[in-house]
Amino acid sequence: MSRKYRMSSIQKRIYALDMMQGDNTAYNVPTLIRFEGFMDLHRLKKSFDQLIKKHEILRTFFSSDDEKFYQNVVDDLQIDIQLVPVMDMDQNSIMNLSSTYIMPFNLTELPLMRIYVFRTKYEDYMLLDIHHIICDGISLGILFTELSEAYSGKELSNGKYQYKNYSSWQNKKDFSEHRKFWEKEYQTLVEPTKLLPYMEMGNSGKGDLCKIQLKIDTSKLEKICHNLRTTEFMVLFSAFLGFISMQNQENKVAVGTPFNGRNLPGMDNLIGMFVNTLPIICEVDAKMTFEELVERVAEKFWQVYRYQDYPMEEIFSNVNLKMPCKNLFNIVFTYQTIDFEKINFEDLSMEILPINTSDSKFDLSLIIEKKDGNYFATCEFRDEFCNREIIKKYVNRYAMFLSGICDATDVSIGNILLLPPDEIQLLNSFSPIKSEFEDRTIVDLFEEIVKTYPTNRAIEFEEQSMTYSELNAYSNSIAKKFGNMVFLLMMW
């Protein structure tokens, strides 16, 4: 038996996307944990049972009827934990194996989470795969904290509120003032900010993942926070906006960042989908100092914070956007403050491991976290137009820009270096020197090569090839056909 309640706004959006896209894992939220020892699977099962009993959202499936969207809560749900023996596997092999266990969910059926325990000779790894429609990042912290408490023998008490209470409040709220703010916010935004100025915006949803340690002096960054009386998030985020603006040579940038959405009393310890990822649209001037940039970003951030409850799909459907595509932003920045590794299952400490889902909702989702006094960046990106090497170089340049800020906050951000020393040295090596080819055009040079190597292969594609002589004849025929427009294709 189940009881019906109206979906929240973000649930409706995820549900609609899932129905349109069919089988996909873009909204799976997998977490892979390494335990220093072996789990008691019976106790782990009982702990999950307690958790599911306490939080209705974990025993909820979804349906629609005549354009009405429902979350359906059942009274009881039993979930299995699958044990996978992998005795001789090392950590990297298990990380690769676990990604093959991430499968699409059917939102109309229970359960909407799966649990696997990979057991080696020396320790256990647990994969929790849960759908985003019932769980956000903060919810994961709540889930693992309460799971560890139940595993240690604590009885979980039922709270006063459930996620359905949040959905009810949201469906009744008047968002007219929020709508006015967002309509005004998008009046001058031409298109979403690109990851790189030459890069098209991705559409495939297929992606990759990499993790990088940022080369930043933590003490200097903390000193900036103290001097500017602001948070690490605000410094890191402002620097990221400044970096993108200077790199792309754009004075207006839009980057998404998640707001936790838990503004109602009693929502702090609920599991559910509350987060609303919203764009910070900010004008950046190269003549600004970093302190001035932080002030501007902070002002914009608090404006958005005030109107953070406005549903994202309402922005898509109601705001009169002038952009050439429906995306509001393609880059997302997150500062991760939840320290999962402080959670212990009695005497078993845990470590969160990166896992590649092969899907990405954005061109780049950059997650910064601080661990043992160092900053790390987890990068989830669409791989249509870039690869891990490009992303690593991109993030390292951001770190270098941030280091430049740490060394001189009173310098104009336009004067902060974006290139590392080795690349600057390479550019300087191409100094303007007199060349023997200076007075000749590329056509002159090509025809000279044709005379010197007429039968050498110039280009090749699959099973076809052309010599320099053949390529010259072909380009001349095109030139005659199109007048002054010459098409020249060369492969050296």
C-alpha positions in Angstrom: 0.0 0.0 0.0 1.2 3.5 -0.8 0.2 7.1 -0.2 0.4 9.8 -2.8 1.9 13.3 -2.4 2.8 16.0 -4.9 6.4 16.0 -6.1 8.6 18.9 -5.3 9.7 21.1 -8.2 13.2 19.6 -8.6 11.7 16.1 -8.4 9.3 17.0 -11.3 12.2 18.2 -13.4 14.4 15.1 -12.7 11.4 12.9 -13.3 10.5 14.6 -16.6 14.1 14.4 -17.8 14.3 10.7 -16.9 11.1 10.0 -18.9 12.4 11.8 -21.9 16.0 10.4 -21.9 15.1 6.8 -21.0 17.8 4.5 -19.6 20.7 6.7 -18.3 22.8 7.1 -15.2 23.2 10.9 -15.4 21.2 11.3 -12.1 22.7 8.3 -10.3 24.6 9.4 -7.1 27.1 6.5 -6.5 29.5 6.5 -3.5 32.3 4.0 -3.2 33.7 3.6 0.4 36.8 1.7 1.5 36.6 0.3 5.0 39.8 -0.7 6.9 38.5 -4.1 7.8 35.3 -6.2 7.3 31.7 -5.1 7.7 29.2 -7.2 9.6 26.7 -7.6 6.8 23.8 -8.5 9.2 24.3 -5.4 11.3 24.7 -3.3 8.1 21.4 -4.7 6.8 19.6 -3.9 10.1 21.2 -0.3 10.0 19.8 0.3 6.5 16.4 -1.0 7.6 16.4 1.5 10.4 17.3 4.3 8.0 14.6 3.4 5.6 12.0 3.2 8.3 13.0 6.7 9.6 13.1 8.5 6.2 10.0 8.0 4.0 11.8 9.3 1.0 13.9 6.1 0.9 10.8 4.1 0.4 9.3 6.4 -2.3 8.7 5.8 -6.0 7.2 8.2 -8.6 4.4 8.4 -11.0 2.4 10.8 -13.1 -1.2 11.0 -14.2 -2.8 13.7 -16.5 0.1 16.0 -16.1 0.1 15.6 -12.3 3.2 14.3 -10.6 3.3 12.2 -7.5 5.7 10.7 -5.0 4.3 7.5 -3.6 5.3 6.4 -0.1 5.1 2.7 0.9 4.8 1.6 4.5 7.6 -0.9 4.5 10.6 -1.7 2.3 13.3 -4.3 2.6 16.5 -3.8 0.6 19.1 -6.5 -0.1 22.9 -6.0 0.2 24.7 -7.9 -2.5 28.1 -9.4 -1.5 30.6 -9.6 -4.3 33.8 -11.6 -3.5 36.8 -10.1 -5.2 39.6 -11.6 -3.1 42.6 -10.8 -5.2 41.6 -7.4 -6.6 43.5 -4.2 -5.7 41.9 -0.8 -5.1 42.1 0.5 -8.7 40.6 -2.7 -10.0 37.7 -2.4 -7.6 37.2 1.2 -8.5 36.9 0.2 -12.2 34.7 -2.8 -11.3 32.3 -0.7 -9.2 31.5 1.6 -12.2 30.1 -1.4 -14.1 27.5 -1.9 -11.3 26.0 1.5 -11.8 22.9 0.9 -13.7 19.8 3.0 -14.6 16.9 3.2 -12.2 13.2 2.9 -13.0 11.7 5.8 -11.0 8.3 4.0 -11.0 9.6 1.1 -9.0 11.3 0.5 -5.7 14.0 0.5 -4.5 15.8 3.6 -5.8 19.0 2.7 -4.2 21.3 -0.3 -4.4 24.0 -1.6 -2.1 27.0 -3.8 -2.9 29.9 -4.9 -0.7 33.1 -5.9 -2.6 35.1 -8.2 -0.3 38.8 -8.7 -0.7 41.3 -10.7 1.4 41.9 -7.8 3.7 39.1 -5.3 3.6 35.6 -4.4 2.4 34.4 -1.8 -0.2 30.8 -0.6 -0.2 29.1 0.9 -3.2 25.9 2.8 -2.5 24.2 3.8 -5.7 21.1 6.1 -5.0 19.0 8.2 -7.4 19.4 12.0 -7.2 15.6 12.4 -7.1 15.6 11.2 -3.4 19.0 12.3 -2.3 21.4 15.3 -2.6 25.0 15.9 -1.4 24.0 17.0 2.1 21.6 14.1 2.4 24.6 11.7 1.8 26.3 13.1 4.8 23.2 12.6 6.9 22.7 9.1 5.5 26.2 7.9 6.4 26.2 9.6 9.8 22.9 8.0 10.8 24.0 4.7 9.2 27.1 4.6 11.3 25.1 5.4 14.4 22.7 2.6 13.8 25.6 0.2 13.0 27.1 1.2 16.4 23.8 0.2 18.1 22.1 3.5 18.4 18.3 3.5 17.8 17.3 6.1 15.3 14.4 8.3 16.4 11.8 9.5 14.0 11.7 13.2 13.3 8.7 15.5 13.2 8.9 16.2 9.5 9.3 14.2 6.3 10.3 15.3 2.8 6.6 15.5 1.8 6.3 18.5 4.2 8.9 20.4 2.2 7.1 19.5 -1.1 3.8 20.7 0.3 5.3 24.0 1.4 7.0 24.5 -2.0 3.9 23.8 -4.0 1.9 26.4 -2.0 4.5 29.2 -2.0 4.1 32.4 -4.0 7.2 32.8 -6.2 6.1 36.0 -8.0 8.9 38.1 -6.4 11.5 35.4 -7.2 10.3 35.4 -10.8 10.8 39.1 -11.2 14.4 38.8 -9.9 15.3 36.1 -12.3 13.7 37.8 -15.3 15.8 40.9 -14.6 18.9 38.8 -14.0 18.8 37.3 -17.5 18.0 40.4 -19.5 21.5 41.0 -20.6 22.9 37.4 -20.7 23.6 36.5 -24.3 24.6 32.9 -23.9 26.0 30.6 -21.2 29.7 30.9 -20.4 31.9 28.5 -22.3 34.5 26.3 -20.6 37.0 27.5 -23.2 36.5 30.3 -25.7 36.9 28.1 -28.7 34.8 25.2 -27.4 31.3 24.4 -28.4 28.8 23.5 -25.7 28.4 19.8 -25.1 25.2 17.9 -25.5 25.9 14.2 -25.3 25.9 13.8 -21.6 28.8 11.3 -21.9 31.7 12.3 -19.6 34.8 11.5 -17.7 36.3 12.1 -14.2 39.7 13.1 -12.8 41.0 14.3 -9.5 43.8 16.9 -9.1 45.7 18.4 -6.1 45.8 22.2 -6.3 49.2 23.8 -5.8 48.0 26.5 -3.4 49.6 27.9 -0.3 46.8 27.1 2.2 48.2 29.6 4.8 48.2 32.5 2.3 44.6 31.7 1.2 43.4 31.5 4.9 45.1 34.9 5.5 43.2 36.4 2.6 39.9 35.1 4.1 40.9 36.7 7.4 41.8 40.0 5.8 38.7 40.2 3.6 36.5 38.9 6.4 35.0 36.3 4.1 34.9 32.5 3.7 37.1 30.1 1.8 34.2 29.4 -0.6 33.9 33.0 -1.5 37.6 33.4 -2.2 37.8 30.2 -4.2 34.6 31.0 -6.1 35.4 34.6 -6.8 38.9 33.6 -8.1 37.2 31.0 -10.4 34.9 33.6 -11.9 37.9 36.0 -12.4 39.9 33.2 -14.0 37.2 32.3 -16.5 36.6 36.0 -17.3 40.3 36.6 -18.0 40.9 33.4 -19.9 37.8 33.8 -22.1 38.2 37.6 -22.4 34.5 38.0 -21.4 33.3 40.7 -19.0 30.2 38.8 -18.0 30.3 35.2 -16.7 27.7 32.8 -15.5 28.7 29.8 -13.3 26.3 27.6 -11.4 26.7 26.7 -7.7 24.5 24.7 -5.5 22.3 26.2 -2.7 21.2 23.7 -0.1 17.5 24.7 -0.1 16.9 23.8 3.5 15.5 27.1 4.7 12.4 25.7 6.5 12.7 24.9 10.2 13.1 21.1 10.7 14.6 20.3 7.3 18.3 20.2 8.4 18.4 16.5 9.1 16.1 15.2 6.4 17.2 13.0 3.5 15.8 14.2 0.2 16.4 16.3 -2.9 16.6 19.9 -1.7 19.5 21.4 -3.5 19.0 24.0 -6.2 21.9 24.7 -8.5 21.6 28.3 -9.6 23.8 30.6 -11.7 25.8 33.5 -10.3 25.9 36.0 -13.2 28.7 38.5 -12.6 30.4 41.3 -14.5 34.1 41.2 -14.2 36.5 44.0 -15.1 40.2 43.3 -15.7 41.1 46.5 -13.8 39.4 45.3 -10.6 41.5 44.2 -7.7 40.6 40.8 -6.2 39.1 42.5 -3.1 36.8 44.5 -5.4 35.9 41.3 -7.2 35.1 39.5 -4.0 32.8 42.3 -2.9 30.9 42.2 -6.2 30.6 38.4 -6.2 29.5 38.4 -2.6 26.8 41.0 -3.3 25.5 38.9 -6.3 25.7 35.7 -4.2 23.5 37.1 -1.4 21.0 38.4 -4.0 20.7 34.9 -5.4 20.6 33.4 -1.9 17.5 35.5 -1.1 15.7 34.0 -4.2 17.3 30.5 -4.1 13.9 28.7 -3.7 12.7 29.6 -7.2 12.4 26.3 -9.0 14.9 25.8 -11.8 12.4 24.5 -14.3 10.3 27.6 -13.8 13.4 29.6 -14.9 13.5 27.5 -18.1 9.8 27.8 -18.8 8.9 31.3 -17.6 11.9 33.5 -17.9 12.1 35.1 -21.4 15.6 34.1 -22.2 17.5 35.7 -25.1 20.1 32.9 -25.3 20.4 30.7 -28.4 20.0 27.5 -26.2 18.0 26.5 -23.2 21.0 25.9 -20.9 21.4 28.6 -18.3 25.0 27.5 -17.4 27.4 24.8 -18.4 30.0 25.1 -15.6 29.3 24.3 -11.9 31.5 25.1 -9.0 31.1 23.4 -5.6 33.0 23.7 -2.4 32.7 20.4 -0.5 32.6 20.9 3.3 31.2 17.5 4.3 34.1 15.4 5.7 32.8 11.8 5.2 36.1 10.4 6.5 35.4 11.5 10.0 32.5 9.1 10.1 33.4 5.7 11.6 31.6 2.4 11.7 32.6 1.5 15.2 36.3 0.6 14.8 36.2 0.8 11.0 37.4 4.0 9.5 36.2 4.9 6.0 37.6 6.5 2.9 35.6 7.9 0.0 37.0 6.8 -3.4 36.3 8.6 -6.8 34.1 6.7 -9.2 33.5 7.4 -12.8 29.9 7.1 -13.9 30.7 7.9 -17.6 28.0 10.6 -17.5 28.2 14.4 -17.0 25.3 16.8 -16.7 27.6 19.8 -17.4 30.6 20.7 -19.5 32.5 20.9 -16.2 31.5 20.3 -12.6 34.3 21.3 -10.4 34.2 20.2 -6.8 36.9 21.6 -4.5 37.5 20.0 -1.1 40.1 20.6 1.6 41.8 17.5 3.1 44.8 17.4 5.5 45.6 21.1 4.8 45.6 20.7 1.0 43.0 21.5 -1.7 41.8 18.9 -4.2 39.7 19.3 -7.3 37.4 16.6 -8.5 36.5 17.3 -12.1 33.5 15.7 -13.9 33.3 16.9 -17.5 31.8 16.1 -20.9 34.4 14.6 -23.1 33.0 15.7 -26.5 35.5 18.5 -26.9 38.2 17.9 -24.2 40.0 15.2 -22.4 41.7 14.7 -19.0 44.9 16.5 -20.1 43.0 19.6 -21.1 41.0 19.6 -17.9 44.1 19.1 -15.7 45.8 22.0 -17.5 42.6 24.1 -17.1 42.4 23.5 -13.3 46.2 24.0 -12.8 45.9 27.4 -14.5 43.1 28.2 -12.2 45.3 27.2 -9.2 48.1 29.4 -10.6 45.7 32.3 -11.0 44.6 31.8 -7.4 48.2 31.7 -6.2 48.8 35.0 -8.0 46.0 36.5 -6.1 47.4 35.1 -2.8 50.7 36.9 -3.5 49.1 40.3 -4.4 45.4 41.0 -3.7 45.9 44.7 -4.6 47.0 43.9 -8.2 44.5 44.2 -11.0 43.2 40.7 -11.8 44.0 41.4 -15.5 47.7 41.5 -14.6 47.7 38.1 -12.9 49.4 35.4 -15.0 47.3 32.6 -16.5 50.2 30.6 -17.9 52.8 28.6 -16.0 56.5 29.5 -16.3 57.3 26.7 -18.8 54.5 27.8 -21.2 55.6 31.5 -20.9 59.2 30.4 -21.7 58.0 28.5 -24.7 56.1 31.5 -26.0 59.1 33.8 -25.5 61.2 31.4 -27.5 59.1 32.4 -30.6 60.6 35.8 -30.7 60.1 37.9 -33.8 63.3 37.2 -35.9 64.0 37.8 -39.5 62.8 34.8 -41.6 63.9 33.7 -45.1 60.2 33.1 -45.7 59.0 36.6 -44.5 58.3 38.0 -48.0 56.5 34.9 -49.4 52.9 33.8 -49.0 51.8 30.4 -47.9 50.8 29.6 -51.4 54.3 30.5 -52.7 55.8 28.1 -50.1 53.4 25.3 -50.9 54.1 25.6 -54.7 57.8 25.4 -53.9 57.2 22.2 -51.9 55.2 20.8 -54.9 58.2 21.4 -57.2 60.6 19.8 -54.8 58.5 16.8 -53.7 55.8 16.3 -56.4 55.3 12.6 -55.8 55.5 12.6 -52.0 52.3 11.9 -50.1 50.7 15.2 -48.8 47.5 14.0 -47.2 45.9 10.7 -46.2 42.5 9.8 -44.9 41.4 6.2 -44.3 42.3 4.4 -47.6 42.7 7.5 -49.8 45.7 9.7 -50.3 47.0 12.5 -52.5 50.6 13.6 -53.5 51.7 17.2 -53.4 51.3 17.4 -57.2 47.7 16.0 -57.1 46.8 18.2 -54.1 48.1 21.3 -56.0 46.1 20.4 -59.1 43.0 19.8 -57.0 43.3 23.1 -55.1 43.9 25.0 -58.4 40.7 23.5 -59.9 38.7 24.7 -56.8 40.3 28.1 -57.0 39.2 28.5 -60.6 35.7 27.4 -59.7 35.3 29.7 -56.7 37.3 32.7 -58.1 39.5 34.2 -55.4 38.4 31.8 -52.7 41.1 29.2 -52.4 40.8 26.0 -50.4 44.0 24.6 -49.3 44.3 21.4 -47.2 47.8 20.4 -46.0 49.0 17.7 -43.7 52.7 17.9 -42.8 
